[in-house]
Amino acid sequence: MYNTTDSVPRQDISTLLMEAVHQKEHYIGQILLPVYDSPKEVGRYPKFRIAKGELLKRESQKRNATGTYNESDESFEWDSYSTEEYGHEKRVDDKVKKEMKDFFDAEMVTADFCMNKVMLDYELAAASAIMDSTQFGVDVGSEPYTEANLAIMDVPHDINASLEALSDLGETPNTLVISLALFNRIKRSQKLQTYLYGFLNTTQGGSNITSKVIGDAFGIPNVVIARKTYDSAIKGKTNIVPVWGNNYMFLGDVQGGDFMAGGVGRSIIWEADSEGGLFTTDQYRDEPRRGDKIRVRSNRVIKIINPNAGRLIGTQWE
């Protein structure tokens, strides 16, 4: 056991690692679910929905003969959130620290190990929330996205159908998420190539399809290629799988800041317990074992605040 008052926040480690995180493009959770600092561990907020709030109804009419105007009676409901703490820690032995000092900073390396553990846990939670077919509407692709269907899968049709569905709900999507394996497959699909570059160009060898080219063609500012993988096997085994999966593409509106800005969701952190932001690194002494403990923690909750702001495009991946 240890006294929590003896633990020292290591903002120097957190800051260094957080700067490195921005260079690790494989982590995209914070891009899709921006961090929101909450002054409370548990909070609630009013929420206007399309139905109860009558947000898309036409109710403004010509003024009545009596001089009155048409009135509406919008109503809201309450939603809530509660943050929870996650974390990982590792001991840095005094002897090991001295032995390795000519090769690397043992505390920094240990902090990096712990940070990656906590970041991966967060990334998996973010992927689970974003690729959740029970939260978002699903538009199943017109044809399965298989190798055998490269000539007939209609990616342009499927993306445009989801764009229309979101527009019908009053949303303007700005982000498309595609796994790396899925991206590499649809780039080779004939109908997407033709849609982007035309039949003549395609038959003569085509042009390179990039995320920017797709974004420009469909009017989506941010096309994010999800590359992160993880080892899902038990200890001693290896099984590398994609964090974000290949079964869906995600199309939605991503916004940060106050909930009034809209957007799909936020990574809510309790600011009083999050000195380092989404990920905080601490260090404390473990004297009975002659070492220091490095701990990375995250007091957070991933909250989908507006399911109507996103849709999933089912790929029927094989």
N, C-alpha and C positions, 0 to 999 in steps of 0.2 A: 504494500500500500504506500501511497505517497500523499503529501499535502498539496492540494491543487493550488494553494497560494504560493507555492514555491516554483511553479512553472512560469517560464519567461517567454512571452511571445517573441518569435524570431522574425521580425518584419524584414530583416536583411535577406534571410533565406527566402521568405515568401515573395519578396519583390523580385529577386533574381530569377526564381523559378517561374513567376507569373510572366515576366518578360520573355522567358524562353517559351512559355506556353503559346504566345502569340505567333511564334515561328513554327509551332507544331500544327500544321494545317490539318492533320488527321483528326484533331479534336474539333468538333463543330457544334457541340451541344450549346455552348454559350452564345453562338451566333444565332441559333434558331430560337432559343429561350433566354433572352437577355436578362441580366441580373437586376432585380428590383430590391432595394434596401427597405425593409419593413422596420418601423420602430417597435413593433410588437411581435412576440413569438407566435401569438394566436390572433388572427384578425378576421374581420368580415367586411363585406362591401355590398352596396346595392347593385343590382344587375337588371338592365332592361333587355328583354328578349323580344324577338320579332313579333311573336304572337300576343303575349300579354301587354307588351309595350306598344303594339299597333304601329310599329316603326315604318312599315311599307304601305300603309293604307292611305288612300286619298280622302281627306276629310275637310279640306278647305273649300268652302262653297260661297256662292254669291250671298251678300248680306240680305237678311230677311226683311220683309216689309215693316216689321216691328222695330227694326234698328238693331237687332241682335245678330250675333255671328254664331256659326256652328262651333260647338265646344266638343272637345275630346277628353277622355278620361284614361290616360295611360297609367299603367301600374308596373311596379317592379317587384322583384323578389330578391332574397338575400343569398349570397354565396360566402364561403369562408375558406380559410387556410390555416394550417398549423405546421410550423417548421419542426424538423427533427434533426438530431445530430448524427453524423456519420464520421468515420475516421479510421486511421491506421497509424501504428507507431512501431518503432524499431529501436533497439538499444545499440549504442556505439560504445564498445568496450574501450577503456583507457589504453590498454596494452595494444590493441589493434590500431587505435588512433596514432599512437607513437610509431608503430612499425610502418604504417602506411603514409606517414606525413611527407616523405620524399616523393611519393607517387601521386597522391590525391588528397583532397580535404575530405576526410571520412564523414564529417557532419554534412557537408554539401551533398556528397554522393548518397548518403542515407536519406537525406531529405528528398532527394530526387526520386529515390525508390518509393518512398511513402507517398509523395505527390502523385506519381503515376498510378498507384493503387487507387487512391481516392478519386482521381480524375477519371479513371476507367469506370469506376462504379457510377459516377455521375453521368458519364457518356452513355452507359447502358440504360440508365433510368431515363435519360432524355430521349434516346431512340425508342424506348418502349412507349413513351408518352406521345411522341410525334407519329409513329407508325402504328397507331392504335385504331383498328377498324371499328371499335365500339364507340370511339369518341368522334370520329370524323366520317363524313359521307364517303362512300366508295364508288368510284366509276370504273367498272371492270373493262379492261382493254378489249377492243373489238376483235382481236386475235391474240392467242397466247404468244408471249415474247420468247419463243424457242428458236434454237438454231435452224430448225427445219422451216420456220416461218419468216425467215429474213426477207423474203420477197413480198410477203403479204401483210406482215404486222404493220398497223397504221398508227405510228406514234403521233404524227401531226393531228390526226383526227382525235385521238385520245386526250392529248393535251388541250386542244381547243375545246373539247366537250367539257372538261373540268374548268377551264377558264370561264366558259359561259355559265356553268352552274354556280360558280362563286359570284359572278357578276349579278346573277339573278337574286342573290341574297344580300346585295349591296356591298360586296367586298371586292377589293382590288388586290390580287395577289402580287407579291414582289419577289417571291423565292420559290425555286424548284429544287428539290433534293433528289439526287439519283446516286445509287451506289456505284462504285467503280466498275464492278463486273457488268452491271446493267447498262451503264453508260457505254462501255466498250462494245456491247452487243448491239444496242440501238444505233450506234454510229454506222454500223454495217448494214442497216436495214434500207432497202431500196426506196421505200416511200418517204422516209425522212431525208435521204440524200436528194431525191428529186424535189421535195418541198423546199429544201434549203438552196439548192443550186440549179435546179432545172434538169429536165430529161437529157438535153444535149450534153451538158457538162458531166452528168453522171455516166453516160455511156462512153465518154472519152477519158474516163479515169477519175472523175470527181475531184473534190477539194476536201481539205481536212476539216472535219467537224469538231469544233471546240465548244466548251461550255458557253463562251461568249457568243459564238455564232448562234447557238440555240436560243440564248437569252434575247438577242437582238431580233431574231425571227418571230418570236412569240410575245415580245414586249414584256419580258420578265427580267428585271434588273439583276437579280442574283441567282445564278445557277450554281448550286453547291454540289460538288462531287464528294460523296461520303466514302472515304478510303479506310477508315479505322477498322482494324480487326482485333480479335482477342483470342486467347487460348481457352477454350471451353472444356478441356479435358480435366480429369482428376489429376492430382499431384503425381508426377512421374510420367505422365502421358502428354501428348501434344495433339491438339485439334484446332487449327486456325480457322475461324469463321468471321464473317463480316458483322460488325456491330449493328449496322443499319439495315441489313438484310436486302434481299433482292425481290421480294414479293410485291413491293409497292414503290411508286414514286410519290413524293409529297409535294403538293402545290398549295401555297398559302401566303398569308400576309404576316410578316414578321415585324414587330414594332417593340421598342423599349420604352422605359420610363413609366409614367403614370398610366393606370389602366384605361383612362379616357382616350389615350392614343390608339387604343384598339390592338389588333394583332392576336395571334394564336395563343400565346402564353408567356409566362415569366418563370425565371428561377428566383424564387423569393428567399432572401436570407434575412435572418434576424440580426440587424446591424449591431446591437449591443454585444453580441457574442461572435462577431465576424470581423475582428480587427484587420485581417488580411484580405477581406472580401469573400468571394465564394469559397476560397481555400485559405485556411490559416495554418501557419506552421508554428509550433511551440517547441521549447526545449526545457527539460527539467533533469535534475540530478538523481541518479539511482545509486546512491552511495553503497548500499549493502552489496551490490554487484560490480562496483567500481566502473561505472560508466555513466553516460548521458543518454536520456531517452529523447528521440526526435519524434514528434507527433504532428501529423497533418489531419485537420478536422474540417468539417463543413456542416454548418447548421442551416438547413435549407428545406425547401419543398418545391417540387416542380408542379406548376399549376397551369392547366389549360383553361384560360379565361373565356375564350370564345371559339367553340368548336366550329361555328359557321365560317370562320376565317381560314379554314383549311380543308383540303380534300385529298383523298388517296386515289391514285390511279393503279388499279390492280393489274399486275403483269402476267399472272398465271405462269410464273417462272418455272422452268425445268432445266 
